[in-house]
Amino acid sequence: MTQKGKFILLNREEFKTWLFSKKFKRPIKLIQNHHTYIPNYTHCNGKNHFEKVAGMERTHIVRGFKEIAQQITTFNDGLICLCRSFETIPCGIKGANQFGICIEHLGNFDLGGDQMTEEHKKTIIHLNAVLCAKFKLKPNINTIVYHHWYDIKKGTRTNGKGLTKSCPGTNFFGGNRIEDAEKNFIPSVLAQYNQFLEEID
């Protein structure tokens, strides 16, 4: 675990320990998954994690946010960075922020973009599962959501119809559609979640 200012960089086990040591007042009902698109894997050198999140924060402030939009950023080497307080509502998905935790996965996971590393896959599954375990959310398409499933103007859930972004990517665990998540992502998260529940018991 290393820290620079408010940003804290952890591995998977360190994050799990940190998360279960904390008590949060803000109710959490939704885990948001995003990709950054830019920066992407080509901008990572294994040593510039803090530089990347600080750069994102500067960009978000220019856009009118008070600070970095997301609570958590994940990296291609599997590390996890704590960014925005869990007690502060994120700026992730219009219409779905009040009870949400926003995760940005650094990379471009549209088709033709970055090929997700195995360490990154492990971290993304671990992170969604451990957050669900902590906040007592059973992993499914109503507790774990993709930005693509929401209309960016209306802020309503459309399951990919209307005016949407591709985020977290058209190749994110096999695709960004509801059926892709149900087939390729949720089952892996659920298996990890069940393992965490056994550890807690």
JOFENRA-V875888 format. One record per pair of residues at least 24 apart in sequence whose ideal C-beta (glycine too) atoms are under 6 Angstrom apart, sorted by the first residue. I is the first residue (numbers start at 1). J is the second residue. D is the distance in whole Angstrom. If there is no record, write none. Layout:
BEGIN
I|J|D / I|J|D
END
This chain:
BEGIN
4|50|4 / 7|50|6 / 7|53|5 / 7|81|6 / 8|82|4 / 9|49|5 / 9|79|6 / 9|81|5 / 10|80|5 / 12|123|6 / 12|126|5 / 15|80|5 / 16|130|5 / 19|134|5 / 24|86|5 / 26|87|5 / 27|99|6 / 28|101|6 / 28|135|4 / 29|99|4 / 30|96|6 / 30|99|6 / 30|100|4 / 31|101|5 / 31|128|6 / 31|131|5 / 31|144|5 / 32|92|5 / 32|93|5 / 32|100|5 / 32|102|5 / 32|145|6 / 33|103|6 / 33|146|5 / 33|168|5 / 34|104|5 / 34|147|5 / 34|167|5 / 34|168|5 / 35|105|5 / 35|107|6 / 35|109|5 / 35|167|6 / 35|168|4 / 35|169|5 / 36|104|5 / 36|106|5 / 37|108|5 / 40|107|5 / 40|108|4 / 40|114|5 / 41|76|5 / 41|107|5 / 41|114|4 / 44|76|6 / 49|75|6 / 49|81|6 / 53|81|5 / 53|83|6 / 65|91|5 / 70|102|4 / 70|104|4 / 71|101|5 / 71|102|5 / 72|103|5 / 73|104|5 / 73|106|6 / 74|105|5 / 74|123|5 / 75|106|5 / 76|117|5 / 76|120|5 / 77|119|6 / 78|119|3 / 78|123|4 / 93|147|5 / 93|150|5 / 94|155|4 / 95|155|3 / 95|156|6 / 109|168|6 / 109|169|3 / 109|171|5 / 109|172|4 / 110|166|5 / 110|169|5 / 110|170|5 / 111|170|5 / 111|171|5 / 125|188|5 / 125|189|6 / 125|192|5 / 128|189|5 / 129|189|5 / 129|192|4 / 129|193|4 / 129|196|6 / 130|196|6 / 132|193|5 / 133|193|6 / 133|196|4 / 139|186|6 / 139|189|4 / 139|190|5 / 139|193|5 / 141|178|6 / 141|181|6 / 146|176|5 / 148|176|4
END
